[in-house]
Amino acid sequence: MTDQQTLIKQLTDKQCLTAPVELNDILSSPWYIKLLMAFAGWLSALFFFGFFGITVLDFADDAGVKIIIGVILLVSAYFVLGAKQSEFLEHVGLAISLTGQGLLWWAVIDYMSYKDAQLWIYLGLAQIALAWCMPSFLHRIFSAFIAAYAFNVFMSMLARIEVFSSVLMLACAWLWLSEFQHKQYIARFRAIAYGFTIALLLIKTSYSFNWLWLYPSDRHLTSAFMPWLDEGLNCLILLYVSWQLVNRYQLALSSATAIAAFCSVLLVGLASIYTSGLALALMFVVLGFASSHRILTGLGVAATLTYLSKYYYSLELTLSEKSLSLFGLGLVLLALAKVCLLWFQPQEDKR
Amino acid sequence: MQNRAVMRHLVEGQHIAPHAIEQALLLSEVYPPAKAWPAFIIRILLSFAVIALGCSVVFFVAANWHDMSRTTKFLLLQSLPVLAIACYVRGGSAPLIRPLALSAAFLCLGALMAYFGQTYQTGADPWQLFFNWALLSVPWVMISRFAPLYFAWLILLNLSIGLYHADLGALLPFDLSRMESLFWSSLLFNGISLLLWELSRAQFTWLDRLWFGRMLAVVIAYHANALALMAIFVSDASWLGGLVWLALMGLTYWRYRMRHVNLFMLALGCLSGIVVVVAWCANLLFDMHESAVFLLLFLLTVGLTTWAAMWLKTLIKENQA
């Protein structure tokens, strides 16, 4: 009996299932086959763009025509993606949708400057709508990612870029923690969570790598207080995650274990306040473990190493100060590990 | 398929009663049992502590590097591998301490060799640094019985091959261009590595890591594809590249479909096949009108991908039956 068959039997025995389930009904492609499909999808989209660019656009110099063709393509993509699930249709739909979006973007740029904040909020809202409506997992990830990126540029123009990363972090935490609560919408929320997560990880590196489509002169100055506010909010979000996990295991909030967990999280959050992004990386590692999500854990580990490299080049502190802050953080973490060992050992012995 | 994917499907299909979702997730261990958390918390705290302290040392050395005398720098760099080896010797029976200590010694050796070359201006090319580093670290890699360290060692040798070609030109004879020689050398080296890994994985269980073979296969596919693409597009490149790519595709089918089904390798073969066939057709259609070429390539890519997806899904079903 395979692991899956054993699981189905256990769930049936515990009366968790509403009806008998056949294992064949739940066949799913492994990640590398999905990756192969994604690569081929992008390759085919590239050819479709080429075909479209050469043939149709000769007649479409006018922005109005571009908008009409773009909308027609988007609507077509919706119906193609919503048709019976097949790899062929999914990739055709994806290519058509990307072409339509490209045309719409091209037309809008004729009327608005990319330095116009309204452009980014419209783009973000449109992508959120696409992420919700388009019946394709890949499309939803892409749209959610672009939406987060657009909102980030918008917030950057309002000089609130640091706060936005905390908002996105809270959204990611909520989406991953409640992943299985969305029932029939689980795939939709999961795709949006992936899109937001990838965007958030990149946004957090943007202060040093400037991957945003903005020149330094376009970015409005934020107050020196803002980065601290961001890290403080990150710390609070870590507390929110731990509160949710304590609830999941039905521990009383006033129990010693829960209080110790909150204090530890607060201490780790405060100790890592100088190292921007470390709290975020830690959150993804914990969320990954909390739902056996290896990709999320891997992203958290990769983010840890990226943010430490970024920290090396940040100009706010001298190298000696950075070294000292990391040394302090290391000592706090070691001390906490020791406390945990002493705390949990007697409980293990009792068992 | 992991329990996580099964649970996702069951919840999405509303096969689980809403009130029983949490219980089912705990039962399936998608939500790890409460007793698994202490070990995780301690592991995560220790890992982050080691990373933070390690980075703190690196940052401190970087901050004071210019003020240190040459002797101090050497003492510092020499003491690091010694310290790591001391950790290895006194590592006890903890499962990860000893291989990690050897890995740290391996990395520190590289830093020491780089500084040695820089200080005494040995005139060595960068490829020699990586090659000598790989050569000197052989004993540590051998005794580590640690797959990641073996892989890091292979990366060093791959880097040496790449840098040799960048500095000195073609490594292989037969009037090969620099790029062709690089692709052939890397293909040969990684091909032999994969062959040895396949032959030894049953005997050395610590080396029997899926990711190890997969990473090697990705590198091999990259270089075989590069050779095939050169054979298609570069007029003075050897046609042998295309032939070897074809032979590798046949070998992949024989080994990973006929002998022992390995879906990852077959998916990689499909990807490689799609890229080369599309490139070959693009070359054949070169004289046609551009828009027609793009449309045909679009249809070809979608068609090939659909066929590959259906074939792979049939294999998944066969495997599950």
Boltz contact constraints between the chains, C-beta under 6 A:
constraints:
  - contact:
      token1: [A, 4]
      token2: [B, 6]
      max_distance: 6.0
  - contact:
      token1: [A, 7]
      token2: [B, 3]
      max_distance: 6.0
  - contact:
      token1: [A, 7]
      token2: [B, 28]
      max_distance: 6.0
  - contact:
      token1: [A, 10]
      token2: [B, 27]
      max_distance: 6.0
  - contact:
      token1: [A, 11]
      token2: [B, 24]
      max_distance: 6.0
  - contact:
      token1: [A, 16]
      token2: [B, 16]
      max_distance: 6.0
  - contact:
      token1: [A, 16]
      token2: [B, 20]
      max_distance: 6.0
  - contact:
      token1: [A, 16]
      token2: [B, 24]
      max_distance: 6.0
  - contact:
      token1: [A, 17]
      token2: [B, 15]
      max_distance: 6.0
  - contact:
      token1: [A, 18]
      token2: [B, 15]
      max_distance: 6.0
  - contact:
      token1: [A, 18]
      token2: [B, 17]
      max_distance: 6.0
  - contact:
      token1: [A, 21]
      token2: [B, 15]
      max_distance: 6.0
  - contact:
      token1: [A, 26]
      token2: [B, 6]
      max_distance: 6.0
  - contact:
      token1: [A, 26]
      token2: [B, 9]
      max_distance: 6.0
  - contact:
      token1: [A, 28]
      token2: [B, 1]
      max_distance: 6.0
  - contact:
      token1: [A, 28]
      token2: [B, 5]
      max_distance: 6.0
  - contact:
      token1: [A, 32]
      token2: [B, 264]
      max_distance: 6.0
  - contact:
      token1: [A, 32]
      token2: [B, 267]
      max_distance: 6.0
  - contact:
      token1: [A, 33]
      token2: [B, 267]
      max_distance: 6.0
  - contact:
      token1: [A, 33]
      token2: [B, 312]
      max_distance: 6.0
  - contact:
      token1: [A, 36]
      token2: [B, 267]
      max_distance: 6.0
  - contact:
      token1: [A, 36]
      token2: [B, 271]
      max_distance: 6.0
  - contact:
      token1: [A, 40]
      token2: [B, 274]
      max_distance: 6.0
  - contact:
      token1: [A, 40]
      token2: [B, 301]
      max_distance: 6.0
  - contact:
      token1: [A, 40]
      token2: [B, 305]
      max_distance: 6.0
  - contact:
      token1: [A, 43]
      token2: [B, 301]
      max_distance: 6.0
  - contact:
      token1: [A, 44]
      token2: [B, 298]
      max_distance: 6.0
  - contact:
      token1: [A, 44]
      token2: [B, 301]
      max_distance: 6.0
  - contact:
      token1: [A, 44]
      token2: [B, 302]
      max_distance: 6.0
  - contact:
      token1: [A, 47]
      token2: [B, 294]
      max_distance: 6.0
  - contact:
      token1: [A, 47]
      token2: [B, 297]
      max_distance: 6.0
  - contact:
      token1: [A, 47]
      token2: [B, 298]
      max_distance: 6.0
  - contact:
      token1: [A, 48]
      token2: [B, 298]
      max_distance: 6.0
  - contact:
      token1: [A, 50]
      token2: [B, 294]
      max_distance: 6.0
  - contact:
      token1: [A, 51]
      token2: [B, 291]
      max_distance: 6.0
  - contact:
      token1: [A, 51]
      token2: [B, 294]
      max_distance: 6.0
  - contact:
      token1: [A, 51]
      token2: [B, 295]
      max_distance: 6.0
  - contact:
      token1: [A, 54]
      token2: [B, 290]
      max_distance: 6.0
  - contact:
      token1: [A, 54]
      token2: [B, 291]
      max_distance: 6.0
  - contact:
      token1: [A, 55]
      token2: [B, 291]
      max_distance: 6.0
  - contact:
      token1: [A, 87]
      token2: [B, 306]
      max_distance: 6.0
  - contact:
      token1: [A, 87]
      token2: [B, 309]
      max_distance: 6.0
  - contact:
      token1: [A, 88]
      token2: [B, 302]
      max_distance: 6.0
  - contact:
      token1: [A, 88]
      token2: [B, 306]
      max_distance: 6.0
  - contact:
      token1: [A, 91]
      token2: [B, 302]
      max_distance: 6.0
  - contact:
      token1: [A, 180]
      token2: [B, 11]
      max_distance: 6.0
  - contact:
      token1: [A, 180]
      token2: [B, 21]
      max_distance: 6.0
  - contact:
      token1: [A, 180]
      token2: [B, 25]
      max_distance: 6.0
  - contact:
      token1: [A, 186]
      token2: [B, 11]
      max_distance: 6.0
  - contact:
      token1: [A, 186]
      token2: [B, 12]
      max_distance: 6.0
  - contact:
      token1: [A, 249]
      token2: [B, 34]
      max_distance: 6.0
  - contact:
      token1: [A, 289]
      token2: [B, 40]
      max_distance: 6.0
  - contact:
      token1: [A, 292]
      token2: [B, 4]
      max_distance: 6.0
  - contact:
      token1: [A, 292]
      token2: [B, 30]
      max_distance: 6.0
  - contact:
      token1: [A, 308]
      token2: [B, 55]
      max_distance: 6.0
  - contact:
      token1: [A, 319]
      token2: [B, 59]
      max_distance: 6.0
  - contact:
      token1: [A, 319]
      token2: [B, 62]
      max_distance: 6.0
  - contact:
      token1: [A, 319]
      token2: [B, 63]
      max_distance: 6.0
  - contact:
      token1: [A, 320]
      token2: [B, 63]
      max_distance: 6.0
  - contact:
      token1: [A, 322]
      token2: [B, 59]
      max_distance: 6.0
  - contact:
      token1: [A, 323]
      token2: [B, 56]
      max_distance: 6.0
  - contact:
      token1: [A, 323]
      token2: [B, 59]
      max_distance: 6.0
  - contact:
      token1: [A, 323]
      token2: [B, 60]
      max_distance: 6.0
  - contact:
      token1: [A, 326]
      token2: [B, 52]
      max_distance: 6.0
  - contact:
      token1: [A, 326]
      token2: [B, 55]
      max_distance: 6.0
  - contact:
      token1: [A, 326]
      token2: [B, 56]
      max_distance: 6.0
  - contact:
      token1: [A, 327]
      token2: [B, 56]
      max_distance: 6.0
  - contact:
      token1: [A, 329]
      token2: [B, 52]
      max_distance: 6.0
  - contact:
      token1: [A, 330]
      token2: [B, 49]
      max_distance: 6.0
  - contact:
      token1: [A, 330]
      token2: [B, 52]
      max_distance: 6.0
  - contact:
      token1: [A, 330]
      token2: [B, 53]
      max_distance: 6.0
  - contact:
      token1: [A, 330]
      token2: [B, 56]
      max_distance: 6.0
  - contact:
      token1: [A, 333]
      token2: [B, 45]
      max_distance: 6.0
  - contact:
      token1: [A, 333]
      token2: [B, 48]
      max_distance: 6.0
  - contact:
      token1: [A, 333]
      token2: [B, 49]
      max_distance: 6.0
  - contact:
      token1: [A, 334]
      token2: [B, 49]
      max_distance: 6.0
  - contact:
      token1: [A, 336]
      token2: [B, 45]
      max_distance: 6.0
  - contact:
      token1: [A, 337]
      token2: [B, 42]
      max_distance: 6.0
  - contact:
      token1: [A, 337]
      token2: [B, 45]
      max_distance: 6.0
  - contact:
      token1: [A, 337]
      token2: [B, 46]
      max_distance: 6.0
  - contact:
      token1: [A, 340]
      token2: [B, 41]
      max_distance: 6.0
  - contact:
      token1: [A, 340]
      token2: [B, 42]
      max_distance: 6.0
  - contact:
      token1: [A, 344]
      token2: [B, 38]
      max_distance: 6.0
